[in-house]
Amino acid sequence: MGSTKAKRVLSIVVYCLLISSVFIVAGCKKKKTSDVTGMILKIRIVYNSNGADGGASVPTNSNTYAATDTIPIAAVPAFTKSTGQRTLSTTHWSTEASGGTDVPAGANLTDAQRATLFSQAVLRADRTLTLYAKWS
């Protein structure tokens, strides 16, 4: 009889250890997952005068933004460019020095704009969104 009781106790102990292991492993996995999903990617906004040789200074922004943050875009300063007859857009920045996507100046990005521009910046190693003065 002693061996049956011992087997029963042993099986209960093994069962408890297995259940404990499952909870411990599940707890570790859960923690790992939350660490990964809890990581918040942030981007910076950098402004570029795109060849301006005078006028106002380039805006600076030392903030970083998460995908769900309100992202304000600076107004376009009064840049000047003496080379050629170029007109500066005061209503938009651009995501590229020549062409690219127009980004409204002096306003917050809409949800759709924020999603698109944020995903483009996240793909960059330095996590920056560079906005260029738009000349035409």
Secondary structure as the mmCIF struct_conf table of DSSP 4:
data_model
#
loop_
_struct_conf.conf_type_id
_struct_conf.id
_struct_conf.beg_label_comp_id
_struct_conf.beg_label_asym_id
_struct_conf.beg_label_seq_id
_struct_conf.end_label_comp_id
_struct_conf.end_label_asym_id
_struct_conf.end_label_seq_id
HELX_RH_AL_P HELX_RH_AL_P1 GLY A 2 THR A 37
TURN_TY1_P TURN_TY1_P1 GLY A 38 GLY A 38
STRN STRN1 LYS A 42 ASN A 48
BEND BEND1 ASN A 50 GLY A 51
STRN STRN2 GLY A 54 GLY A 55
BEND BEND2 ALA A 56 ALA A 56
HELX_LH_PP_P HELX_LH_PP_P1 SER A 57 PRO A 59
STRN STRN3 THR A 64 ALA A 66
TURN_TY1_P TURN_TY1_P2 ALA A 67 THR A 68
BEND BEND3 ASP A 69 ASP A 69
STRN STRN4 PRO A 72 PRO A 72
HELX_LH_PP_P HELX_LH_PP_P2 ALA A 74 PRO A 77
STRN STRN5 PHE A 79 THR A 80
BEND BEND4 THR A 83 GLN A 85
STRN STRN6 LEU A 88 SER A 94
BEND BEND5 THR A 95 GLY A 99
STRN STRN7 ASP A 102 PRO A 104
TURN_TY1_P TURN_TY1_P3 ALA A 105 GLY A 106
BEND BEND6 ALA A 107 ALA A 107
STRN STRN8 ASN A 108 ASN A 108
HELX_LH_PP_P HELX_LH_PP_P3 LEU A 109 THR A 110
HELX_RH_AL_P HELX_RH_AL_P2 ASP A 111 LEU A 123
BEND BEND7 ARG A 124 ARG A 124
TURN_TY1_P TURN_TY1_P4 ALA A 125 ASP A 126
STRN STRN9 THR A 128 TRP A 135
#
